[in-house]
Amino acid sequence: MDKFRKNLRQYMKDTRTTQAALAEAIGVSQSAVSAWLSGTKTPSVENLWALADHFATTMDELAGRTD
């Protein structure tokens, strides 16, 4: 999941999205986003879908599963 954390940070940086704004946009708490970024928790499949939709990417790209 290190690739996921790195990619999530990069998508947030590229779009200038704060933890609070992302949390509100996908319907989770800011502490959930913080936990994903720190690696203490991993998002559910539903939250991965929401993140991918929010950043207009795929779950594979977000998770770092590219060829």
Chimera marker file (.cmm) of the C-alpha trace (Angstrom):
<marker_set name="trace">
<marker id="1" x="0.000" y="0.000" z="0.000" r="1" g="1" b="0" radius="0.5"/>
<marker id="2" x="3.003" y="2.310" z="-0.044" r="1" g="1" b="0" radius="0.5"/>
<marker id="3" x="2.307" y="3.007" z="-3.700" r="1" g="1" b="0" radius="0.5"/>
<marker id="4" x="-1.288" y="3.853" z="-2.819" r="1" g="1" b="0" radius="0.5"/>
<marker id="5" x="-0.204" y="6.340" z="-0.154" r="1" g="1" b="0" radius="0.5"/>
<marker id="6" x="2.312" y="7.943" z="-2.501" r="1" g="1" b="0" radius="0.5"/>
<marker id="7" x="-0.221" y="8.164" z="-5.324" r="1" g="1" b="0" radius="0.5"/>
<marker id="8" x="-2.972" y="9.543" z="-3.095" r="1" g="1" b="0" radius="0.5"/>
<marker id="9" x="-0.619" y="12.245" z="-1.828" r="1" g="1" b="0" radius="0.5"/>
<marker id="10" x="0.352" y="13.100" z="-5.403" r="1" g="1" b="0" radius="0.5"/>
<marker id="11" x="-3.255" y="13.297" z="-6.620" r="1" g="1" b="0" radius="0.5"/>
<marker id="12" x="-4.093" y="15.529" z="-3.653" r="1" g="1" b="0" radius="0.5"/>
<marker id="13" x="-1.077" y="17.736" z="-4.334" r="1" g="1" b="0" radius="0.5"/>
<marker id="14" x="-1.773" y="17.961" z="-8.068" r="1" g="1" b="0" radius="0.5"/>
<marker id="15" x="-5.375" y="18.992" z="-7.453" r="1" g="1" b="0" radius="0.5"/>
<marker id="16" x="-4.595" y="21.091" z="-4.372" r="1" g="1" b="0" radius="0.5"/>
<marker id="17" x="-7.076" y="19.026" z="-2.374" r="1" g="1" b="0" radius="0.5"/>
<marker id="18" x="-6.900" y="19.161" z="1.411" r="1" g="1" b="0" radius="0.5"/>
<marker id="19" x="-7.672" y="16.207" z="3.639" r="1" g="1" b="0" radius="0.5"/>
<marker id="20" x="-10.826" y="17.953" z="4.812" r="1" g="1" b="0" radius="0.5"/>
<marker id="21" x="-12.004" y="18.702" z="1.271" r="1" g="1" b="0" radius="0.5"/>
<marker id="22" x="-11.338" y="15.147" z="0.103" r="1" g="1" b="0" radius="0.5"/>
<marker id="23" x="-13.105" y="13.695" z="3.116" r="1" g="1" b="0" radius="0.5"/>
<marker id="24" x="-16.171" y="15.829" z="2.478" r="1" g="1" b="0" radius="0.5"/>
<marker id="25" x="-16.164" y="15.039" z="-1.251" r="1" g="1" b="0" radius="0.5"/>
<marker id="26" x="-16.209" y="11.278" z="-0.774" r="1" g="1" b="0" radius="0.5"/>
<marker id="27" x="-18.214" y="11.124" z="2.453" r="1" g="1" b="0" radius="0.5"/>
<marker id="28" x="-15.655" y="10.006" z="5.024" r="1" g="1" b="0" radius="0.5"/>
<marker id="29" x="-14.055" y="11.657" z="8.038" r="1" g="1" b="0" radius="0.5"/>
<marker id="30" x="-10.882" y="13.674" z="7.805" r="1" g="1" b="0" radius="0.5"/>
<marker id="31" x="-9.318" y="11.238" z="10.252" r="1" g="1" b="0" radius="0.5"/>
<marker id="32" x="-9.977" y="8.413" z="7.758" r="1" g="1" b="0" radius="0.5"/>
<marker id="33" x="-8.081" y="10.278" z="5.041" r="1" g="1" b="0" radius="0.5"/>
<marker id="34" x="-5.281" y="10.998" z="7.507" r="1" g="1" b="0" radius="0.5"/>
<marker id="35" x="-5.098" y="7.314" z="8.459" r="1" g="1" b="0" radius="0.5"/>
<marker id="36" x="-4.855" y="6.287" z="4.791" r="1" g="1" b="0" radius="0.5"/>
<marker id="37" x="-2.061" y="8.787" z="4.216" r="1" g="1" b="0" radius="0.5"/>
<marker id="38" x="-0.139" y="7.624" z="7.276" r="1" g="1" b="0" radius="0.5"/>
<marker id="39" x="-0.663" y="3.961" z="6.470" r="1" g="1" b="0" radius="0.5"/>
<marker id="40" x="-2.399" y="3.086" z="9.711" r="1" g="1" b="0" radius="0.5"/>
<marker id="41" x="-5.571" y="2.071" z="7.854" r="1" g="1" b="0" radius="0.5"/>
<marker id="42" x="-6.484" y="1.096" z="4.331" r="1" g="1" b="0" radius="0.5"/>
<marker id="43" x="-9.604" y="2.268" z="2.515" r="1" g="1" b="0" radius="0.5"/>
<marker id="44" x="-12.454" y="-0.090" z="1.769" r="1" g="1" b="0" radius="0.5"/>
<marker id="45" x="-13.163" y="-1.060" z="-1.820" r="1" g="1" b="0" radius="0.5"/>
<marker id="46" x="-16.081" y="1.370" z="-1.814" r="1" g="1" b="0" radius="0.5"/>
<marker id="47" x="-13.804" y="4.182" z="-0.673" r="1" g="1" b="0" radius="0.5"/>
<marker id="48" x="-11.201" y="3.252" z="-3.293" r="1" g="1" b="0" radius="0.5"/>
<marker id="49" x="-13.930" y="3.550" z="-5.932" r="1" g="1" b="0" radius="0.5"/>
<marker id="50" x="-14.925" y="6.938" z="-4.540" r="1" g="1" b="0" radius="0.5"/>
<marker id="51" x="-11.301" y="8.125" z="-4.535" r="1" g="1" b="0" radius="0.5"/>
<marker id="52" x="-10.761" y="6.923" z="-8.102" r="1" g="1" b="0" radius="0.5"/>
<marker id="53" x="-13.951" y="8.639" z="-9.248" r="1" g="1" b="0" radius="0.5"/>
<marker id="54" x="-13.031" y="11.835" z="-7.432" r="1" g="1" b="0" radius="0.5"/>
<marker id="55" x="-9.605" y="12.010" z="-9.061" r="1" g="1" b="0" radius="0.5"/>
<marker id="56" x="-10.883" y="10.751" z="-12.448" r="1" g="1" b="0" radius="0.5"/>
<marker id="57" x="-8.558" y="7.759" z="-12.445" r="1" g="1" b="0" radius="0.5"/>
<marker id="58" x="-8.822" y="4.013" z="-11.969" r="1" g="1" b="0" radius="0.5"/>
<marker id="59" x="-8.451" y="2.001" z="-8.799" r="1" g="1" b="0" radius="0.5"/>
<marker id="60" x="-5.450" y="0.260" z="-10.390" r="1" g="1" b="0" radius="0.5"/>
<marker id="61" x="-3.730" y="3.586" z="-11.079" r="1" g="1" b="0" radius="0.5"/>
<marker id="62" x="-4.479" y="4.814" z="-7.573" r="1" g="1" b="0" radius="0.5"/>
<marker id="63" x="-3.145" y="1.605" z="-6.046" r="1" g="1" b="0" radius="0.5"/>
<marker id="64" x="-0.053" y="1.699" z="-8.245" r="1" g="1" b="0" radius="0.5"/>
<marker id="65" x="-0.976" y="-1.404" z="-10.240" r="1" g="1" b="0" radius="0.5"/>
<marker id="66" x="0.167" y="-0.331" z="-13.691" r="1" g="1" b="0" radius="0.5"/>
<marker id="67" x="2.032" y="-2.256" z="-16.355" r="1" g="1" b="0" radius="0.5"/>
<link id1="1" id2="2" r="1" g="1" b="0" radius="0.2"/>
<link id1="2" id2="3" r="1" g="1" b="0" radius="0.2"/>
<link id1="3" id2="4" r="1" g="1" b="0" radius="0.2"/>
<link id1="4" id2="5" r="1" g="1" b="0" radius="0.2"/>
<link id1="5" id2="6" r="1" g="1" b="0" radius="0.2"/>
<link id1="6" id2="7" r="1" g="1" b="0" radius="0.2"/>
<link id1="7" id2="8" r="1" g="1" b="0" radius="0.2"/>
<link id1="8" id2="9" r="1" g="1" b="0" radius="0.2"/>
<link id1="9" id2="10" r="1" g="1" b="0" radius="0.2"/>
<link id1="10" id2="11" r="1" g="1" b="0" radius="0.2"/>
<link id1="11" id2="12" r="1" g="1" b="0" radius="0.2"/>
<link id1="12" id2="13" r="1" g="1" b="0" radius="0.2"/>
<link id1="13" id2="14" r="1" g="1" b="0" radius="0.2"/>
<link id1="14" id2="15" r="1" g="1" b="0" radius="0.2"/>
<link id1="15" id2="16" r="1" g="1" b="0" radius="0.2"/>
<link id1="16" id2="17" r="1" g="1" b="0" radius="0.2"/>
<link id1="17" id2="18" r="1" g="1" b="0" radius="0.2"/>
<link id1="18" id2="19" r="1" g="1" b="0" radius="0.2"/>
<link id1="19" id2="20" r="1" g="1" b="0" radius="0.2"/>
<link id1="20" id2="21" r="1" g="1" b="0" radius="0.2"/>
<link id1="21" id2="22" r="1" g="1" b="0" radius="0.2"/>
<link id1="22" id2="23" r="1" g="1" b="0" radius="0.2"/>
<link id1="23" id2="24" r="1" g="1" b="0" radius="0.2"/>
<link id1="24" id2="25" r="1" g="1" b="0" radius="0.2"/>
<link id1="25" id2="26" r="1" g="1" b="0" radius="0.2"/>
<link id1="26" id2="27" r="1" g="1" b="0" radius="0.2"/>
<link id1="27" id2="28" r="1" g="1" b="0" radius="0.2"/>
<link id1="28" id2="29" r="1" g="1" b="0" radius="0.2"/>
<link id1="29" id2="30" r="1" g="1" b="0" radius="0.2"/>
<link id1="30" id2="31" r="1" g="1" b="0" radius="0.2"/>
<link id1="31" id2="32" r="1" g="1" b="0" radius="0.2"/>
<link id1="32" id2="33" r="1" g="1" b="0" radius="0.2"/>
<link id1="33" id2="34" r="1" g="1" b="0" radius="0.2"/>
<link id1="34" id2="35" r="1" g="1" b="0" radius="0.2"/>
<link id1="35" id2="36" r="1" g="1" b="0" radius="0.2"/>
<link id1="36" id2="37" r="1" g="1" b="0" radius="0.2"/>
<link id1="37" id2="38" r="1" g="1" b="0" radius="0.2"/>
<link id1="38" id2="39" r="1" g="1" b="0" radius="0.2"/>
<link id1="39" id2="40" r="1" g="1" b="0" radius="0.2"/>
<link id1="40" id2="41" r="1" g="1" b="0" radius="0.2"/>
<link id1="41" id2="42" r="1" g="1" b="0" radius="0.2"/>
<link id1="42" id2="43" r="1" g="1" b="0" radius="0.2"/>
<link id1="43" id2="44" r="1" g="1" b="0" radius="0.2"/>
<link id1="44" id2="45" r="1" g="1" b="0" radius="0.2"/>
<link id1="45" id2="46" r="1" g="1" b="0" radius="0.2"/>
<link id1="46" id2="47" r="1" g="1" b="0" radius="0.2"/>
<link id1="47" id2="48" r="1" g="1" b="0" radius="0.2"/>
<link id1="48" id2="49" r="1" g="1" b="0" radius="0.2"/>
<link id1="49" id2="50" r="1" g="1" b="0" radius="0.2"/>
<link id1="50" id2="51" r="1" g="1" b="0" radius="0.2"/>
<link id1="51" id2="52" r="1" g="1" b="0" radius="0.2"/>
<link id1="52" id2="53" r="1" g="1" b="0" radius="0.2"/>
<link id1="53" id2="54" r="1" g="1" b="0" radius="0.2"/>
<link id1="54" id2="55" r="1" g="1" b="0" radius="0.2"/>
<link id1="55" id2="56" r="1" g="1" b="0" radius="0.2"/>
<link id1="56" id2="57" r="1" g="1" b="0" radius="0.2"/>
<link id1="57" id2="58" r="1" g="1" b="0" radius="0.2"/>
<link id1="58" id2="59" r="1" g="1" b="0" radius="0.2"/>
<link id1="59" id2="60" r="1" g="1" b="0" radius="0.2"/>
<link id1="60" id2="61" r="1" g="1" b="0" radius="0.2"/>
<link id1="61" id2="62" r="1" g="1" b="0" radius="0.2"/>
<link id1="62" id2="63" r="1" g="1" b="0" radius="0.2"/>
<link id1="63" id2="64" r="1" g="1" b="0" radius="0.2"/>
<link id1="64" id2="65" r="1" g="1" b="0" radius="0.2"/>
<link id1="65" id2="66" r="1" g="1" b="0" radius="0.2"/>
<link id1="66" id2="67" r="1" g="1" b="0" radius="0.2"/>
</marker_set>
